[in-house]
Amino acid sequence: MAKSCCQTPEPDTAAHNDPRWRRVLWIALIANAAMFVVEMVAGVAADSRSLQADALDFFGDAANYAISLGVAGMALAWRARAALVKAATMLAFGIWVIGYAIYGLMAGADPEPVTMGMVGTLALATNVIVALMLFRFRDGDANMRSVWICSRNDAIGNIAVLGAALGVFGTGQAWPDLLVASIMAALALWGSVEVFGHARQELGHG
């Protein structure tokens, strides 16, 4: 009997150990680790919450790619469990960013828009390149899907950071930076729900 189009697609049993998949993950890991350092330094220098939040996102993604490399050749259940860990990481990131944005609103902030724009553009270019490399693997198992979702959300978040830089430049106020930090938190929370649900389905079928 044909499967319903609403069912979870069967995971690609070969793709998870594909050398191309591993090579893309290594490139993504190195790129994200480098951008974590760049954005954190720039975010502190520019007093930008959105840049610092994006830097922590890069750090979390680098750790996620390392986890994905570690479980790439393991059984589906172990890859699904790794995806659950990554979903929890995304959830923690979202909660932290919301708290940090509230703190910035109460304590005050004075972000520097030029640095935000320059570093945000570099971050966007990095994430778009990584997302394009990962695009072919977006329909794989929960582990592959979680990597794709992280990369997709990062690119959207970088566009929002550029919008924040324009907002800070145009208004001379910090609220656009704080707003974007909150949007990035919402993306992380939604992404964690997607990854968690997909991983639970795979564990149920295992």
Disulfide bonds with the S-S distance in Angstrom:
none
